[in-house]
């Protein structure tokens, strides 16, 4: 899930015109769902600015996570 959070954060940063930054690793991985939620809300806010390439990368990251988790 960590890779998913980072991949989506990278796409979100690009859409916002910001540099990519590493997502902070919190002391407990139980916080990853919270980080994923925050990144998801950011992506929704900038959804209209996503390029087809960015959408493809986000979809691929989600598919990889789904395969790894399920």
N, CA, C and O atoms as a CHARMM CRD file, in Angstrom:
* protein
*
  280
    1    1 UNK  N      0.82400  -1.19000   0.00000 PROA 1      0.00000
    2    1 UNK  CA     0.00000   0.00000   0.00000 PROA 1      0.00000
    3    1 UNK  C      0.86900   1.25500   0.00000 PROA 1      0.00000
    4    1 UNK  O      0.46300   2.30700  -0.49500 PROA 1      0.00000
    5    2 UNK  N      2.05200   1.13100   0.55400 PROA 2      0.00000
    6    2 UNK  CA     2.96500   2.26900   0.59300 PROA 2      0.00000
    7    2 UNK  C      3.29200   2.75700  -0.81800 PROA 2      0.00000
    8    2 UNK  O      3.31700   3.95900  -1.08300 PROA 2      0.00000
    9    3 UNK  N      3.54200   1.79800  -1.72400 PROA 3      0.00000
   10    3 UNK  CA     3.85600   2.15600  -3.11100 PROA 3      0.00000
   11    3 UNK  C      2.67400   2.85400  -3.77900 PROA 3      0.00000
   12    3 UNK  O      2.86100   3.78200  -4.56600 PROA 3      0.00000
   13    4 UNK  N      1.45700   2.40900  -3.46600 PROA 4      0.00000
   14    4 UNK  CA     0.26600   3.04600  -4.02500 PROA 4      0.00000
   15    4 UNK  C      0.15800   4.48400  -3.54900 PROA 4      0.00000
   16    4 UNK  O     -0.08600   5.38600  -4.35000 PROA 4      0.00000
   17    5 UNK  N      0.33200   4.70300  -2.27300 PROA 5      0.00000
   18    5 UNK  CA     0.24800   6.05500  -1.72300 PROA 5      0.00000
   19    5 UNK  C      1.28000   6.96100  -2.40500 PROA 5      0.00000
   20    5 UNK  O      0.96600   8.09200  -2.77500 PROA 5      0.00000
   21    6 UNK  N      2.49600   6.46900  -2.56800 PROA 6      0.00000
   22    6 UNK  CA     3.54800   7.28500  -3.18100 PROA 6      0.00000
   23    6 UNK  C      3.24200   7.56300  -4.65200 PROA 6      0.00000
   24    6 UNK  O      3.39500   8.69200  -5.11900 PROA 6      0.00000
   25    7 UNK  N      2.81100   6.53500  -5.37900 PROA 7      0.00000
   26    7 UNK  CA     2.50700   6.71800  -6.79900 PROA 7      0.00000
   27    7 UNK  C      1.38900   7.73500  -7.00400 PROA 7      0.00000
   28    7 UNK  O      1.47800   8.59000  -7.88500 PROA 7      0.00000
   29    8 UNK  N      0.34100   7.64300  -6.19400 PROA 8      0.00000
   30    8 UNK  CA    -0.76800   8.59300  -6.32200 PROA 8      0.00000
   31    8 UNK  C     -0.35800   9.99100  -5.86700 PROA 8      0.00000
   32    8 UNK  O     -0.81600  10.98700  -6.42600 PROA 8      0.00000
   33    9 UNK  N      0.49300  10.06500  -4.86600 PROA 9      0.00000
   34    9 UNK  CA     1.00000  11.37100  -4.42600 PROA 9      0.00000
   35    9 UNK  C      1.82500  12.02600  -5.53500 PROA 9      0.00000
   36    9 UNK  O      1.75900  13.24000  -5.72800 PROA 9      0.00000
   37   10 UNK  N      2.59400  11.22600  -6.25600 PROA 10     0.00000
   38   10 UNK  CA     3.39400  11.76700  -7.36400 PROA 10     0.00000
   39   10 UNK  C      2.49800  12.31900  -8.46700 PROA 10     0.00000
   40   10 UNK  O      2.74300  13.41000  -8.98000 PROA 10     0.00000
   41   11 UNK  N      1.46700  11.57200  -8.82800 PROA 11     0.00000
   42   11 UNK  CA     0.53500  12.03500  -9.85900 PROA 11     0.00000
   43   11 UNK  C     -0.18100  13.30000  -9.38400 PROA 11     0.00000
   44   11 UNK  O     -0.34400  14.25000 -10.15000 PROA 11     0.00000
   45   12 UNK  N     -0.60100  13.31100  -8.13800 PROA 12     0.00000
   46   12 UNK  CA    -1.28500  14.47400  -7.58500 PROA 12     0.00000
   47   12 UNK  C     -0.38600  15.70500  -7.60000 PROA 12     0.00000
   48   12 UNK  O     -0.82800  16.79400  -7.96600 PROA 12     0.00000
   49   13 UNK  N      0.85300  15.53900  -7.21000 PROA 13     0.00000
   50   13 UNK  CA     1.79900  16.66200  -7.20300 PROA 13     0.00000
   51   13 UNK  C      1.96800  17.22600  -8.60600 PROA 13     0.00000
   52   13 UNK  O      1.96600  18.44200  -8.79800 PROA 13     0.00000
   53   14 UNK  N      2.11300  16.34600  -9.58000 PROA 14     0.00000
   54   14 UNK  CA     2.25600  16.80200 -10.96900 PROA 14     0.00000
   55   14 UNK  C      1.03000  17.59800 -11.40400 PROA 14     0.00000
   56   14 UNK  O      1.15500  18.66000 -12.01500 PROA 14     0.00000
   57   15 UNK  N     -0.15100  17.08100 -11.08700 PROA 15     0.00000
   58   15 UNK  CA    -1.38800  17.76300 -11.48400 PROA 15     0.00000
   59   15 UNK  C     -1.51000  19.13000 -10.82100 PROA 15     0.00000
   60   15 UNK  O     -2.08100  20.05800 -11.39500 PROA 15     0.00000
   61   16 UNK  N     -0.97800  19.24600  -9.62400 PROA 16     0.00000
   62   16 UNK  CA    -1.02400  20.51400  -8.89300 PROA 16     0.00000
   63   16 UNK  C      0.11200  21.45100  -9.28600 PROA 16     0.00000
   64   16 UNK  O      0.16500  22.59200  -8.82800 PROA 16     0.00000
   65   17 UNK  N      1.02400  20.97200 -10.13700 PROA 17     0.00000
   66   17 UNK  CA     2.16500  21.79100 -10.53700 PROA 17     0.00000
   67   17 UNK  C      3.22200  21.90300  -9.45600 PROA 17     0.00000
   68   17 UNK  O      3.97800  22.87400  -9.41000 PROA 17     0.00000
   69   18 UNK  N      3.27000  20.91200  -8.59600 PROA 18     0.00000
   70   18 UNK  CA     4.22800  20.89700  -7.48200 PROA 18     0.00000
   71   18 UNK  C      5.28200  19.81600  -7.73000 PROA 18     0.00000
   72   18 UNK  O      5.03700  18.87400  -8.48300 PROA 18     0.00000
   73   19 UNK  N      6.44000  19.94600  -7.10700 PROA 19     0.00000
   74   19 UNK  CA     7.44600  18.88900  -7.25100 PROA 19     0.00000
   75   19 UNK  C      7.01800  17.62900  -6.49000 PROA 19     0.00000
   76   19 UNK  O      6.30200  17.69400  -5.49100 PROA 19     0.00000
   77   20 UNK  N      7.47100  16.50600  -6.98600 PROA 20     0.00000
   78   20 UNK  CA     7.20800  15.24900  -6.27400 PROA 20     0.00000
   79   20 UNK  C      8.06000  15.22100  -5.01400 PROA 20     0.00000
   80   20 UNK  O      9.21800  15.63900  -5.01800 PROA 20     0.00000
   81   21 UNK  N      7.47000  14.72400  -3.94600 PROA 21     0.00000
   82   21 UNK  CA     8.18000  14.58800  -2.66900 PROA 21     0.00000
   83   21 UNK  C      7.86700  13.22600  -2.08100 PROA 21     0.00000
   84   21 UNK  O      6.78700  12.68200  -2.31300 PROA 21     0.00000
   85   22 UNK  N      8.79800  12.67100  -1.32500 PROA 22     0.00000
   86   22 UNK  CA     8.48700  11.39500  -0.67200 PROA 22     0.00000
   87   22 UNK  C      7.37500  11.58400   0.36300 PROA 22     0.00000
   88   22 UNK  O      7.35300  12.56900   1.10100 PROA 22     0.00000
   89   23 UNK  N      6.45700  10.62200   0.39800 PROA 23     0.00000
   90   23 UNK  CA     5.40300  10.64100   1.41300 PROA 23     0.00000
   91   23 UNK  C      6.05300  10.23800   2.73700 PROA 23     0.00000
   92   23 UNK  O      6.79700   9.25900   2.80000 PROA 23     0.00000
   93   24 UNK  N      5.77200  10.98400   3.76400 PROA 24     0.00000
   94   24 UNK  CA     6.35300  10.70000   5.08300 PROA 24     0.00000
   95   24 UNK  C      5.96900   9.29700   5.53600 PROA 24     0.00000
   96   24 UNK  O      4.82000   8.87400   5.40800 PROA 24     0.00000
   97   25 UNK  N      6.94200   8.60400   6.05700 PROA 25     0.00000
   98   25 UNK  CA     6.65900   7.27700   6.62900 PROA 25     0.00000
   99   25 UNK  C      6.33400   7.48900   8.09800 PROA 25     0.00000
  100   25 UNK  O      7.18500   7.90000   8.88700 PROA 25     0.00000
  101   26 UNK  N      5.09200   7.20300   8.44600 PROA 26     0.00000
  102   26 UNK  CA     4.65100   7.39400   9.82000 PROA 26     0.00000
  103   26 UNK  C      5.10400   6.20400  10.67000 PROA 26     0.00000
  104   26 UNK  O      5.41200   5.14100  10.13000 PROA 26     0.00000
  105   27 UNK  N      5.14700   6.37300  11.98800 PROA 27     0.00000
  106   27 UNK  CA     5.65800   5.31400  12.86000 PROA 27     0.00000
  107   27 UNK  C      4.87000   4.00400  12.76800 PROA 27     0.00000
  108   27 UNK  O      5.39300   2.93800  13.09100 PROA 27     0.00000
  109   28 UNK  N      3.63500   4.08500  12.33500 PROA 28     0.00000
  110   28 UNK  CA     2.79700   2.89200  12.30400 PROA 28     0.00000
  111   28 UNK  C      2.13200   2.79300  10.92900 PROA 28     0.00000
  112   28 UNK  O      1.47300   3.73500  10.48900 PROA 28     0.00000
  113   29 UNK  N      2.30300   1.66600  10.25700 PROA 29     0.00000
  114   29 UNK  CA     1.69600   1.49500   8.93500 PROA 29     0.00000
  115   29 UNK  C      0.17600   1.46500   8.97700 PROA 29     0.00000
  116   29 UNK  O     -0.47200   1.48300   7.93100 PROA 29     0.00000
  117   30 UNK  N     -0.38900   1.42200  10.15500 PROA 30     0.00000
  118   30 UNK  CA    -1.84400   1.47300  10.27200 PROA 30     0.00000
  119   30 UNK  C     -2.38200   2.82800   9.80700 PROA 30     0.00000
  120   30 UNK  O     -3.58800   2.98800   9.62100 PROA 30     0.00000
  121   31 UNK  N     -1.49100   3.79800   9.61900 PROA 31     0.00000
  122   31 UNK  CA    -1.89500   5.12300   9.15100 PROA 31     0.00000
  123   31 UNK  C     -1.93400   5.20800   7.62400 PROA 31     0.00000
  124   31 UNK  O     -2.37700   6.21400   7.07100 PROA 31     0.00000
  125   32 UNK  N     -1.47500   4.16000   6.94300 PROA 32     0.00000
  126   32 UNK  CA    -1.48000   4.19400   5.48100 PROA 32     0.00000
  127   32 UNK  C     -2.87600   4.42800   4.89400 PROA 32     0.00000
  128   32 UNK  O     -2.99700   5.19300   3.93700 PROA 32     0.00000
  129   33 UNK  N     -3.93000   3.80600   5.42400 PROA 33     0.00000
  130   33 UNK  CA    -5.25900   4.12100   4.87000 PROA 33     0.00000
  131   33 UNK  C     -5.61500   5.60400   4.99900 PROA 33     0.00000
  132   33 UNK  O     -6.27200   6.16200   4.12000 PROA 33     0.00000
  133   34 UNK  N     -5.19000   6.23400   6.07800 PROA 34     0.00000
  134   34 UNK  CA    -5.44800   7.67000   6.23400 PROA 34     0.00000
  135   34 UNK  C     -4.68100   8.46700   5.18500 PROA 34     0.00000
  136   34 UNK  O     -5.21100   9.40900   4.59600 PROA 34     0.00000
  137   35 UNK  N     -3.42700   8.08100   4.95800 PROA 35     0.00000
  138   35 UNK  CA    -2.63400   8.77800   3.94200 PROA 35     0.00000
  139   35 UNK  C     -3.25600   8.57800   2.56000 PROA 35     0.00000
  140   35 UNK  O     -3.30600   9.50900   1.75600 PROA 35     0.00000
  141   36 UNK  N     -3.72800   7.36900   2.29100 PROA 36     0.00000
  142   36 UNK  CA    -4.36400   7.08000   1.01000 PROA 36     0.00000
  143   36 UNK  C     -5.62400   7.93400   0.83900 PROA 36     0.00000
  144   36 UNK  O     -5.89300   8.42900  -0.25500 PROA 36     0.00000
  145   37 UNK  N     -6.37800   8.10200   1.89600 PROA 37     0.00000
  146   37 UNK  CA    -7.58800   8.92200   1.82400 PROA 37     0.00000
  147   37 UNK  C     -7.24400  10.37700   1.49600 PROA 37     0.00000
  148   37 UNK  O     -7.90700  10.99900   0.66700 PROA 37     0.00000
  149   38 UNK  N     -6.22600  10.90900   2.13400 PROA 38     0.00000
  150   38 UNK  CA    -5.82300  12.29800   1.87900 PROA 38     0.00000
  151   38 UNK  C     -5.37000  12.46500   0.43500 PROA 38     0.00000
  152   38 UNK  O     -5.74600  13.43000  -0.23000 PROA 38     0.00000
  153   39 UNK  N     -4.56900  11.53100  -0.04500 PROA 39     0.00000
  154   39 UNK  CA    -4.09000  11.59700  -1.43200 PROA 39     0.00000
  155   39 UNK  C     -5.26900  11.47000  -2.39500 PROA 39     0.00000
  156   39 UNK  O     -5.32400  12.16700  -3.40800 PROA 39     0.00000
  157   40 UNK  N     -6.20700  10.58300  -2.07800 PROA 40     0.00000
  158   40 UNK  CA    -7.39400  10.42100  -2.92300 PROA 40     0.00000
  159   40 UNK  C     -8.20800  11.69800  -3.02700 PROA 40     0.00000
  160   40 UNK  O     -8.67100  12.05500  -4.11000 PROA 40     0.00000
  161   41 UNK  N     -8.38300  12.38000  -1.91800 PROA 41     0.00000
  162   41 UNK  CA    -9.11800  13.65400  -1.92300 PROA 41     0.00000
  163   41 UNK  C     -8.36100  14.68700  -2.76500 PROA 41     0.00000
  164   41 UNK  O     -8.97700  15.44500  -3.51400 PROA 41     0.00000
  165   42 UNK  N     -7.04200  14.72000  -2.64600 PROA 42     0.00000
  166   42 UNK  CA    -6.24200  15.63900  -3.47000 PROA 42     0.00000
  167   42 UNK  C     -6.43900  15.34000  -4.95200 PROA 42     0.00000
  168   42 UNK  O     -6.61700  16.25600  -5.75500 PROA 42     0.00000
  169   43 UNK  N     -6.40700  14.05800  -5.31500 PROA 43     0.00000
  170   43 UNK  CA    -6.59200  13.69100  -6.71600 PROA 43     0.00000
  171   43 UNK  C     -7.97200  14.09000  -7.22000 PROA 43     0.00000
  172   43 UNK  O     -8.10600  14.57100  -8.34500 PROA 43     0.00000
  173   44 UNK  N     -8.98100  13.89800  -6.41000 PROA 44     0.00000
  174   44 UNK  CA   -10.33100  14.29000  -6.81800 PROA 44     0.00000
  175   44 UNK  C    -10.42400  15.79200  -7.07000 PROA 44     0.00000
  176   44 UNK  O    -11.11000  16.23800  -7.99000 PROA 44     0.00000
  177   45 UNK  N     -9.73000  16.55800  -6.24900 PROA 45     0.00000
  178   45 UNK  CA    -9.75400  18.01600  -6.39800 PROA 45     0.00000
  179   45 UNK  C     -9.14100  18.45400  -7.72900 PROA 45     0.00000
  180   45 UNK  O     -9.58500  19.43400  -8.32700 PROA 45     0.00000
  181   46 UNK  N     -8.12100  17.72700  -8.18800 PROA 46     0.00000
  182   46 UNK  CA    -7.41900  18.11500  -9.41100 PROA 46     0.00000
  183   46 UNK  C     -7.70800  17.16500 -10.57300 PROA 46     0.00000
  184   46 UNK  O     -6.98200  17.15200 -11.56700 PROA 46     0.00000
  185   47 UNK  N     -8.76700  16.37600 -10.44100 PROA 47     0.00000
  186   47 UNK  CA    -9.08900  15.36900 -11.46200 PROA 47     0.00000
  187   47 UNK  C     -9.19800  15.97000 -12.86000 PROA 47     0.00000
  188   47 UNK  O     -8.73700  15.36900 -13.83000 PROA 47     0.00000
  189   48 UNK  N     -9.79300  17.13000 -12.96900 PROA 48     0.00000
  190   48 UNK  CA    -9.98400  17.74500 -14.28900 PROA 48     0.00000
  191   48 UNK  C     -8.66800  18.17400 -14.92600 PROA 48     0.00000
  192   48 UNK  O     -8.61400  18.40900 -16.13300 PROA 48     0.00000
  193   49 UNK  N     -7.60900  18.27700 -14.13300 PROA 49     0.00000
  194   49 UNK  CA    -6.30300  18.69500 -14.66300 PROA 49     0.00000
  195   49 UNK  C     -5.39400  17.51600 -14.99800 PROA 49     0.00000
  196   49 UNK  O     -4.30700  17.70100 -15.54600 PROA 49     0.00000
  197   50 UNK  N     -5.84100  16.30100 -14.66800 PROA 50     0.00000
  198   50 UNK  CA    -5.00500  15.13800 -14.93900 PROA 50     0.00000
  199   50 UNK  C     -4.92900  14.86900 -16.43400 PROA 50     0.00000
  200   50 UNK  O     -5.93700  14.90900 -17.13900 PROA 50     0.00000
  201   51 UNK  N     -3.72300  14.59700 -16.90300 PROA 51     0.00000
  202   51 UNK  CA    -3.55300  14.20000 -18.29500 PROA 51     0.00000
  203   51 UNK  C     -3.91900  12.72800 -18.43200 PROA 51     0.00000
  204   51 UNK  O     -4.05000  12.01700 -17.43600 PROA 51     0.00000
  205   52 UNK  N     -4.08000  12.28100 -19.65900 PROA 52     0.00000
  206   52 UNK  CA    -4.37400  10.86000 -19.89100 PROA 52     0.00000
  207   52 UNK  C     -3.23800   9.99500 -19.34800 PROA 52     0.00000
  208   52 UNK  O     -3.49000   8.91900 -18.80700 PROA 52     0.00000
  209   53 UNK  N     -2.01300  10.44000 -19.48200 PROA 53     0.00000
  210   53 UNK  CA    -0.85400   9.70000 -18.95200 PROA 53     0.00000
  211   53 UNK  C     -0.92600   9.60000 -17.43200 PROA 53     0.00000
  212   53 UNK  O     -0.67000   8.53600 -16.86800 PROA 53     0.00000
  213   54 UNK  N     -1.26600  10.68300 -16.77600 PROA 54     0.00000
  214   54 UNK  CA    -1.38000  10.66900 -15.31800 PROA 54     0.00000
  215   54 UNK  C     -2.51600   9.74900 -14.86700 PROA 54     0.00000
  216   54 UNK  O     -2.37000   9.01700 -13.88700 PROA 54     0.00000
  217   55 UNK  N     -3.62700   9.78200 -15.56700 PROA 55     0.00000
  218   55 UNK  CA    -4.73900   8.88700 -15.23900 PROA 55     0.00000
  219   55 UNK  C     -4.32100   7.43100 -15.41100 PROA 55     0.00000
  220   55 UNK  O     -4.64800   6.58000 -14.58400 PROA 55     0.00000
  221   56 UNK  N     -3.59400   7.15500 -16.49100 PROA 56     0.00000
  222   56 UNK  CA    -3.12100   5.79500 -16.74700 PROA 56     0.00000
  223   56 UNK  C     -2.19900   5.32700 -15.63500 PROA 56     0.00000
  224   56 UNK  O     -2.31800   4.19700 -15.16300 PROA 56     0.00000
  225   57 UNK  N     -1.27000   6.19900 -15.20900 PROA 57     0.00000
  226   57 UNK  CA    -0.33800   5.83700 -14.13900 PROA 57     0.00000
  227   57 UNK  C     -1.07500   5.59100 -12.82100 PROA 57     0.00000
  228   57 UNK  O     -0.73700   4.66100 -12.08900 PROA 57     0.00000
  229   58 UNK  N     -2.06500   6.40700 -12.51800 PROA 58     0.00000
  230   58 UNK  CA    -2.85600   6.21700 -11.29300 PROA 58     0.00000
  231   58 UNK  C     -3.61100   4.89200 -11.36400 PROA 58     0.00000
  232   58 UNK  O     -3.63300   4.13300 -10.39600 PROA 58     0.00000
  233   59 UNK  N     -4.22600   4.61900 -12.50900 PROA 59     0.00000
  234   59 UNK  CA    -4.95000   3.35500 -12.66500 PROA 59     0.00000
  235   59 UNK  C     -4.02300   2.14900 -12.52600 PROA 59     0.00000
  236   59 UNK  O     -4.38900   1.15000 -11.90700 PROA 59     0.00000
  237   60 UNK  N     -2.82600   2.24200 -13.10200 PROA 60     0.00000
  238   60 UNK  CA    -1.86200   1.14600 -13.00400 PROA 60     0.00000
  239   60 UNK  C     -1.41600   0.92900 -11.55700 PROA 60     0.00000
  240   60 UNK  O     -1.28100  -0.21000 -11.11300 PROA 60     0.00000
  241   61 UNK  N     -1.19000   2.01200 -10.82900 PROA 61     0.00000
  242   61 UNK  CA    -0.78800   1.89200  -9.42400 PROA 61     0.00000
  243   61 UNK  C     -1.89200   1.23200  -8.60600 PROA 61     0.00000
  244   61 UNK  O     -1.61700   0.40300  -7.73900 PROA 61     0.00000
  245   62 UNK  N     -3.12300   1.59500  -8.88000 PROA 62     0.00000
  246   62 UNK  CA    -4.25400   0.99300  -8.17100 PROA 62     0.00000
  247   62 UNK  C     -4.35600  -0.49200  -8.51200 PROA 62     0.00000
  248   62 UNK  O     -4.58900  -1.31700  -7.62800 PROA 62     0.00000
  249   63 UNK  N     -4.18400  -0.83400  -9.77800 PROA 63     0.00000
  250   63 UNK  CA    -4.26800  -2.23700 -10.19700 PROA 63     0.00000
  251   63 UNK  C     -3.16000  -3.07000  -9.54500 PROA 63     0.00000
  252   63 UNK  O     -3.40800  -4.19000  -9.10000 PROA 63     0.00000
  253   64 UNK  N     -1.93800  -2.52600  -9.48600 PROA 64     0.00000
  254   64 UNK  CA    -0.83000  -3.24900  -8.82200 PROA 64     0.00000
  255   64 UNK  C     -1.13700  -3.47700  -7.35700 PROA 64     0.00000
  256   64 UNK  O     -0.90300  -4.56800  -6.83700 PROA 64     0.00000
  257   65 UNK  N     -1.65900  -2.46200  -6.68400 PROA 65     0.00000
  258   65 UNK  CA    -1.98900  -2.60100  -5.26100 PROA 65     0.00000
  259   65 UNK  C     -3.09500  -3.62800  -5.06500 PROA 65     0.00000
  260   65 UNK  O     -3.03600  -4.44600  -4.14700 PROA 65     0.00000
  261   66 UNK  N     -4.09600  -3.58100  -5.92600 PROA 66     0.00000
  262   66 UNK  CA    -5.20000  -4.52800  -5.81400 PROA 66     0.00000
  263   66 UNK  C     -4.69100  -5.96300  -5.97700 PROA 66     0.00000
  264   66 UNK  O     -5.09700  -6.86000  -5.23800 PROA 66     0.00000
  265   67 UNK  N     -3.80800  -6.17100  -6.94100 PROA 67     0.00000
  266   67 UNK  CA    -3.24700  -7.50400  -7.17400 PROA 67     0.00000
  267   67 UNK  C     -2.43800  -7.96400  -5.95200 PROA 67     0.00000
  268   67 UNK  O     -2.53000  -9.12000  -5.53900 PROA 67     0.00000
  269   68 UNK  N     -1.66600  -7.06900  -5.39200 PROA 68     0.00000
  270   68 UNK  CA    -0.82800  -7.42200  -4.23100 PROA 68     0.00000
  271   68 UNK  C     -1.67200  -7.68900  -2.98000 PROA 68     0.00000
  272   68 UNK  O     -1.33500  -8.56000  -2.17700 PROA 68     0.00000
  273   69 UNK  N     -2.75000  -6.95100  -2.81900 PROA 69     0.00000
  274   69 UNK  CA    -3.56700  -7.06900  -1.62300 PROA 69     0.00000
  275   69 UNK  C     -4.59800  -8.18400  -1.68700 PROA 69     0.00000
  276   69 UNK  O     -4.95200  -8.77300  -0.66600 PROA 69     0.00000
  277   70 UNK  N     -5.07400  -8.46900  -2.88600 PROA 70     0.00000
  278   70 UNK  CA    -6.14800  -9.46000  -3.01900 PROA 70     0.00000
  279   70 UNK  C     -5.67300 -10.56200  -3.90900 PROA 70     0.00000
  280   70 UNK  O     -6.41400 -11.51100  -4.16400 PROA 70     0.00000
